[in-house]
Amino acid sequence: MNIRNLFPDKIALRLDESEQVDMVLGDGARDRGALADHISPIPEMGAGVAYMRLEASPEPVRVRAAYVSDADIRAMVAQYGEAA
């Protein structure tokens, strides 16, 4: 993909193979700790986990967004009702 380098910040969610980490985040990212191929496929463990690399730094950073399960959403709807 020749447009990949047009995006200064890069994010890798769960990947299938270790080689894909360097393809997404740049050469050597996996050796520097971006283990995106080890992110769990189990939603409660791996949902929202990613590695990102910002343009200003070659070091990857592990990040995690909040995970809200379907059961959590149903409980919130039951407690607070549907939005008007």
C-alpha positions in Angstrom: 0.0 0.0 0.0 1.7 3.1 -1.1 -0.7 5.4 0.8 0.3 3.9 4.2 3.1 6.4 4.8 0.6 9.3 4.4 -0.8 8.5 7.9 1.7 9.8 10.5 0.1 7.9 13.5 -0.4 4.2 13.2 -2.6 1.8 15.2 -2.5 -2.0 15.3 -5.3 -4.0 16.7 -5.1 -7.8 17.1 -3.0 -9.2 14.2 -2.6 -12.8 13.1 1.1 -13.0 12.5 4.2 -11.4 14.0 5.3 -10.1 10.5 2.1 -8.0 10.3 3.1 -5.9 13.3 6.1 -4.5 11.5 4.0 -4.0 8.3 1.5 -1.9 10.3 3.6 -0.1 12.8 7.0 0.1 11.0 10.2 -1.9 11.0 11.3 -3.1 14.4 8.1 -2.2 16.2 7.6 -5.8 17.4 11.1 -6.0 18.7 10.4 -2.8 20.6 7.4 -4.4 22.4 4.4 -4.1 20.1 3.0 -7.6 20.5 -0.2 -7.1 18.5 -0.1 -10.7 17.4 -0.5 -11.8 21.1 -3.6 -9.8 21.8 -6.3 -12.2 23.0 -9.2 -13.0 20.7 -11.4 -13.4 23.9 -13.5 -10.2 24.0 -13.2 -9.8 27.8 -9.4 -9.9 27.6 -8.5 -8.5 24.2 -11.3 -6.1 23.1 -10.1 -2.6 22.9 -6.4 -3.5 23.2 -4.1 -2.0 20.6 -0.6 -0.8 20.0 0.0 2.6 18.5 3.0 4.5 17.2 2.9 8.2 17.0 4.8 10.2 14.3 7.0 11.9 17.0 8.3 8.6 18.5 9.4 5.2 17.1 8.4 3.5 20.4 5.1 1.7 20.3 2.6 2.3 23.2 0.0 -0.3 24.4 -3.4 1.3 24.8 -6.8 0.0 25.8 -10.2 1.4 25.2 -13.1 0.6 27.6 -14.9 -2.7 26.9 -18.6 -2.8 27.5 -20.2 -6.2 27.0 -23.7 -6.9 25.6 -24.8 -7.9 29.1 -23.5 -4.5 30.5 -25.4 -2.6 27.8 -28.6 -4.6 28.6 -28.2 -3.8 32.3 -27.8 -0.1 31.6 -30.9 0.0 29.4 -32.9 -1.9 32.1 -31.7 0.5 34.8 -31.8 3.8 33.0 -34.4 3.1 30.3 -34.3 4.0 26.6 -33.4 7.5 25.6 -36.3 9.7 24.7 
